[in-house]
Amino acid sequence: MSASRFPSLSSLAVALSAAAVLAACAPNDEGAAPAGADTLPAASAPAIRAHVEFLADDLLEGRLSGTRGYDIAAGYVASEFAQIGLRPGVAEDAWLQPVALVESLSLLPPSRLVLRPTAGPAVTMAPGKDFLPVASLDQAKVMAEAPVVFAGFGVSAPDHGHDDLAGLDVKGKVVLVFGGAPSTFPPEVRAHYSAGLTKTQALVDRGAVGILQIQTRDDQQRTPWERLVQQSWRSRMAWADEQGVPNGAWPQLAIRASISPQAAAALFAGAPKTLDEAYVAAEAGTPQAFELPLTVEQERHSMIRQRQSANVVGVLEGTDPALKNEYVVISAHLDHVGKGAPIGGDAIYNGAFDNASGIAVMLEAARLLASSPVKPRRSVIFLAVTAEESGLQGADYFVQHPTVPREAIVANINIDMPVALAPLADVTAFGAENSTLGAVVERAAAAEGVVVTPDSKPEEVIFVRSDQYAFVRAGIPALYIDEGMRSTDPTQDQAARVEAFRKERYHQPGDDLSQAIDWPSLAMLARLNARVISDVANDDARPSWHPGNFFGETFAKPADAPPAPTP
């Protein structure tokens, strides 16, 4: 465990808040803008460092949504918003948007899963080794048995030449699928169909009563099964409505689990294809579907509890009499995964990069815009959301229950886990190709002396894995700006360091303050984000989806039509 350097939370808050103020006001060469470049002040790397050091301190215990540590972090962000000069964004004197959460943890054991072939003996799978059940959000105990069909990726996209579900009757059946979507799809299409929400809803709509998922071979390389097991202590969360009904519970799905690569072969015994043959077809992007000669019996046990959390909302008022009633939303998630299984004796998953760094960048961007002599014409909402780590719950709640009219939100700029481990020479803007926001980022990056490079790993479908996707599903143009893989210092390999971070520290206790964080690069990102926000907020025209863009065609709706509710 990384030792706390502060004697108490109160003194920590005072010390770091004061440090942020002093650092922000002091002359600073790190991350500073060229003299006379524009009206934005210089970004303060020390201020960003002060924010990260507070938010990632052991005393906040990993900022799990609905815990004391998260609440302290939310109070810190609200106080910083007030100090910067924002106004409360929920009510006249309220910074916090309450979000009721349902939390559920799978119990291993007594959860069990049994394969019952039509010919041959039953196969009992071991929980935590052969399978990981999905926690139920609405029932402490669920038992069911049903026949199984295999449906490739479980993707029905006939407009893109792929339909795993064509001619397959899944009603009343458990559907075995690979995670992800065909690599033959364009990146944005692949991202959409890889999303768990998209895939699950499609199968529920067709009457499925269960989903079993297995990793592709590529997924196994990126995230070995052993790591999934290691993280199985993590709970599942969903926001709940006024009646306490959890969002996305899907009670129709009585059987839900992930199956290990080693155990998955047993599901294909006597099937038209072996598991290896199914892998090959998936890698070729070939649709595939067939019945499996077995039923599955599952008993899921979950420990369910209610939690209360909150989004933090601050507003920088626009200056244009007409445009100030339109809003640009800049978001970053405040939560991490809390305390969990110890690694090397450390049980606190601090989340320094994920996403204390993103919150710090957002706070500094807010300070730059609020202290600039030229204020934006449109209003800007600064949004620190809860429960991103549980499936974008806080962002989705905000989009479904916005604090301003939904049709008045013109764009979302999201910041998530900027991993700056060397002086950055480039940035990546996930989703930039979808809308006019891409050109805005290009201009801002050029002004900051960096370049915008494409997503280096489109197969990881990052665009649907962070909070901007909640806005995209509502038809709102969105993107998020992240670190690039190039360094201005040829002796420092940013790409190799990021790769090592993702393998050794991401969602682990090692994402803490012991890392060699490049603070000036985070300051540059704060200023770049401030430029993007300023550009969007001052433009006469709203951002728009490019003609024919997949996300625009799929989700954009007339301005007076609210988005369909999330299941």
N, C-alpha and C positions, 0 to 999 in steps of 0.2 A: 504494500500500500504506500502511495506517495504521501508523505507526512504533510499535514496542514501547517502552513507557516504563520497562522494567525491564532490568537488565544481564544477568540469567540466570534460568533457570527455577527454580532452587532459591531464589534470593532473592525471586523473584516469588511463589512458593508461600508462603514464610514471611511476606512482607510482607502479602499479601492475607488469609491465614488469620488473622494477628494483627489485621488491620484489621477482619475480620468479628467476631472475638471482642470487641474493644473497642467496636465500634459496637453490637453486640447488647446489651452490658451498660450502655452509656451512656444517660442520659436522652435522649429523642428525641421531638420534637413531630411529626415527619413521619410520617404513617400511624398515629399513636398512637390507641388506643381511648379512648372516653370514660371518665373516672374512675369506678371502681366498676361498670362495665358487666357484668363477669363475671370468671371466674378466669383467662382467657387474658392473658398479658403483652402489652405493646405490641409491635407489629411494628417492625422496624428497617429503614428505607429505606437507610441507609448500609451495613448488612450485605448487603443484596441487591445494592447497587451493587458492593461488593467482590467478591462471587461472580461477577457478570457480567463485571467487568473482568478477572478471572483467566481465566474460561472462553472469553472472546471475544478474548483477546490474540493477536497474530500468532504468538507463540511456539508456540501449540497448533495452528497451521496448519490450522484449519478442522475439527478433531476428526473426521476421516473414520474410520469404524469399522475397526479392525484396524491402525491406524497409531500411531506414537509419540505424536502429539498427543492422540488419543483416550485412550490408556493413561494419559497424565499427567492428563487430566481425570477419568478413573475413579478414579485414586489420590487426587486432590483430594477427590472426593465421598466416598470411603470414609473419608478422614481427618476430614472434616467430620461424617459420621455418628457416628464414634467420639467426637469432641469434644462433640457434642450430647448423647451419652449413650445412643445406640441400641446394640443388640447386633448382632453379625454375623448376617446372615440366610441364609447358605448352609450354613455349618457352624459349629462352636463358635468357630473363629477365622478364618472366611473370609467376606469381604464380597463377593467377586467370583464370579459364576456364569459359568464359561467358556462361550462360544458360538463354535463352529467355523463359519466362513463360507467359502462359495465365491464368489469375485468374478469377474465376466466383463465384458470390454469389447469392444464391437463394433469391428471394423476396417473403416474406410472410406477408400479401398477396401482389399482386393480384393472385398468383398461386392458382389453384383450382383443385379438383379431384372429379368426380361424378361417382357413380356406377349406371348402368342402367340395372336392372334385366329384364329377358325376361318376368317375371310375377311379377307385383308389382310396387310400385312407385320408382322413382329415390332416391338415397341416396347421399346427398352432404356432403363430408367430410371437416372437418375444418383444414386448414393449421396450422402447429405448435402444433396441438393437436392430430388429427387423422392420419395425414400423414406428412412426410417431403420430399419434392421434391428434386431430385438430380439436382444440377445446371448444365446447359448446357454450354459447353465450346465453342460452335461455333454459337449459335443462341440466341439472346436476348429473343425471344418469340417462343415457340413451342406449337402447338395445334394438338391433335390427338385423335381418338377414335378407339378402337379395341376390339375384343372378348378376353376373358381370359381363360387360362388353368392353372391348378395347376400341378407342377412337383416336389413335394417333395423338396429335396435339390437342384434339378437342376443338378445333377451329373450323368454323363455318364462314368462309369468305369467298363465295362463288364469283363475286366481282373481280377477285384477284386470282382466280384460277385454282382455288383450293377449297375443298369441302370434305373434312373428315366425317361429317355427320350425314352426308347424303345417303339416303336409303337405310339409315341405321335407326332402329327403334330403341330409344333409351328410356321410354316411359316405364317407371317402376323398377329401374335397374341401376346398378352401380357402374359408373363409367371410369375406366382406367385410362389415364392420359399422361403424356409427357408434359413437363413444364415448358413454358416458352411458346414460340410460334416458328413457322418455317423460315429458315435463313434466306430463302428465295424471295421473301417479301421485301419491298422497300422499307427503309428503317422506321418511318413513322407508322406504317401499317403493321409491321412486326411488333413495334412497341405496344400499339393498341391491343392487338390480339393476344399478346403475352400477359396483359394485365389480368390479375386474378378476378377482378370485378367483371371484366368482359366475358371471360371464359366461364366463370361460375354461373352468371346470369343466363348465358345462352343454354347451358345444360339444364338449369332449373326450369327455364321456359319450355323445354321439351319434355319435362316430366321426370328427370333423373331423381333418384332418391339417395344417391351417394356419389362421391368422387374420391378416387384413389389416384395419387400422383407419384410418378417416378421421374428421376432426373435423366436428362439426356447425358450422353458422354461428355459433351462440352461443359454442361453444368457441373458435372462431377469434378472436372478439372478445376473449375473456378471455386466451387464450394464443396469440398469433400463431405460425404455423408457423416463422417466423424465430427465435423464441425457443426453440422445441424444437430446432432445428438448433444454435443457440448452446450449448445444454446437452447436446449429444450426446456430449461428452467424458466424461460421467458414467458410471460403471460400474454394473452390476447385481449385487446380492448376494442370497444366500439362506443360511439356516442349514443345516448339514449334520448328518446323523445319525452314529452311531458308525462306520458303514461308509464315511463320506464322501459319501453320497448327498445331493445338495442338495434342499431342500424346494422344491416348486413348480417343478421343472424341466420337467415335461410333455414328455418326449422324443417323445411322439406328434405334437407340433406341429413338423413339419420346416420349415414356412414361416411366418415371423412378421415383420411390419413395420408401421410407420405410413406412410401415403401422404399426400403433400402435397395440399392442396386443388386446386392447379393441375394436378397429375398425375392426380388421381382421376378426372377427366372421361374419360380414355382407357379406364378400366375399364368405363365405361357405353356405349362405342361399340357400336351395334347392339343394345342391351338394350331391354327393354320400357319402361323409363323413362330419362330423362336424369338426370344428377346433380342438376340444379336441381329436378326433379320429386321426386326422392327426398328432398331437403332439405325441401321443402314438406310431404310426407307425414310425415316425422319430426317436424317442428314441430307438426303437428296431432295427433300421437300415433297415427297410423294404422299398423297392422301392415303389413309389406310384405316380400315374399320372391320371388325369381325366379333362374333360372339366368342366368349371363353367358356370352356366346359366346366364351370364351377359356380358355386355361390360363395358369398362372403358373409360371415357372421361377425358382427362387431359389438362390443360393449365399451362405451366411452364414459369415463368418469371425469367430472370437472368440478373445480372449486370456484364458485362464482361469488363476486362481491361487488358492491356499488362504490364508486369513487367520485369525488368532485374535483374538477380542474378548471382551467380558464385559459382562454386566449387573451393576449394583451394587445390593446388597440389604441394607437395614438394618431392624431391627424394634424398635418400641416395645412392650414387653410389656404386655398388658392386666392389669387388676387383679381382675377378676371370676373366681372359681375355675372357673366353667363357661364363661363367654363368652371367656375369654382364649385358648381354642383355636380361636376363629374370628377371621378376619382381614379388615380393610379394606385394600385396596391403593391407595396413591396413587402415580401413575407420571408420569414425564416423560422424554422422550428426550434423551440426552446427546450424541448424534452430530450432525454437520452434514455437509456435502458435500466438505470438504477443500480441496485446491488444484486450480485448473482454469484454463480459458481466461481470460487477463487481460482485464480491463475497465478502461480508463483507467490501465493500467499496474499494476493490483492483481490478483494471482492468488490471494489468500487469501480464502476464503469463510468469514468469521469466525462467522456465525450468532449475533449478539448477541441478537436477538429469537428466533431459531429455532435452538436452543431454550435458549440460556444463561439467558434470562430465566425460562423455565419451571423449569429446574433450581434457579435461585436462589430462586424462589417456594416450591418444594417444600422446600428446605433451611430456609428461614425458617419455614415451617409446621411442620416437624419440631421446630425449636428451641422454637417456641411451645408445642407439645403436650408436649414432654419437660420443659420448665421450669415448666409449669403445676402449681400445688399439687394440682389434681384431675386424675388420670390417667385415660385412657379405660378402659372395662371390657373391650372387645374389644382384641385386639392390632392394631397398625397396621404394615403393611409399606410402607416407602419404597423405591421401585424406579426406578432410573435405567437406562434401557434403551439398548441399542445398535441400530444399523441400522434405525431408524425410517425414515430417508430412502430405504431400499431396500425398502420395502413392509412395515413393521411387523415386521421379522424378530425383533428382540430380544424384543418383547412376546409375539409368537407362540411363541417358544421358551420363555419363562417359563410361558405358559399350558399348553403341551404338556409341560413338565418343571418343574412348580412346586416350590418349595422347602418348601411345606407341602401337606397334602392339598388337592386342588383343590376338593373339596366344602366345605372349611372357608373358602373365600374368599367373602365375602358381597357385596362390591361393589368396583368400581374407580372412582376419581376420577382423571382424567387432566388434565395441564397441558401445553399445547402452544402455544408462540409467542404469549404475551400481548403484543400490540403497544400499549403505553401511550405515546402521543405527546402526551397532554394529560391534565389531571386528569379521571379517569373518574367519570361519574355513573351508569353502568349497566354490566352484564355480560351476556354471553350464555352460557347453559348448554346446549351441544349434547347432545341426547338427554334433556333434562329431562322431556319430555312422555311418555317411555316407561315410567317407573317411579316408585315412591314417592320416589326421590332428588330429583325435581323440587321437591317441597314442602320438602325439607331445604334446598335452595339458596335458595328464596324466603325462608325464615326467616333464613338466614345473611346474605343480601344486605340484608334490612331492618335487621338488627342493625348492619350496616356503613354504613348510610345510602345505599345504592345500590339500583337497581331491576334486575330481570331482564327483558330484552327478547328477543323471539323472534329466531331466525336470520334475518338480513336478506337472505341470499342462499342460500335452500335449493337453488337449481339447482346450486350448487357442491358439494353432497353432502359437506360437510365431516365429517359424523359417521362416515363409513366411511374417512376418510383419516388418522386418527391412532390411537394405540395402544389407546384404549379399545375399538376394534372387535375386537381380538383377544380381549378378555374377553367382549364381546357374543356372539361366535361360539361361546363356551363356555357360553352361557346365563347369564352373570353380569351382573346389572344394572350399568350403567356410564354415565358421562357425562364431558364435560369442560367446564371453566369457562374462558371466554376474555374478552378485552376486549369492551366494548360500543362503540357508536358515538356516544355522547353525552358532552359535557364539562360540568363544573360551571362552566367559564369560557366565557362566550359569545364571547369573542374568539379562542378556540382551537378549530378545527374538527377534532375527532378523526376523524370519518368521512372527510373529505377527506385527512387525513394518512395514515390507514390505506390508503386507495385508492392514494395515491402510493407508499407503501411497497411494496405488492404489485406495482405496475407497475415500479418503479425499483430496488428493493433486495432483494426476496424472492429467495432462492437466488442472490444475486449478492454480490460483494465489498462492496457498499455496506451490507449488513446488519452494520455494525460499530459501534465505540464513538463514532463521530462523530455519531451521531443524538441528537436532543434527547429522551432517554428520561425519562419522568415517574416517578421512583423512588417517590414516595409512593403512586402508584396501584398499583405492583407490591407495595408493603407491604400495601396494603389487600387485594389479591388473596391474599396469603399468609395474612392473618388470616381472610379469608372461607373459604379452603380449609380452614384449621385448624378453623373452626367446623363446616363440613360434616362433616369427618372425625370430630370429637368427637361430633356429633349421631348419626351412623350407628353409631359405636363404642359409644355408651352406650344406644342404644335396645334395649328388650327383644326387639323383633322384627327379623328380617332385612329389608333392602330387598326389594321384590318388583316384578315387572313388573305393569303395570296389566292387568286382565282384557281379553283380546282384543287386546293389543298385538302388532303385527306381529313385532317381534324376540323377544318372549317366546314367541309361538306357534311361531316358526320355529326358535329355538335352545334354549329352556329345556328341560332334561331332569331326570329324577329325580335327587335329590342323590347317589345312589350310582352313577350312570352317567357315565363320563368322556365328554367331547366326542369326536366323530369326528375322527380326525387330519386335519390340513390336507394337501391333496395336495402 
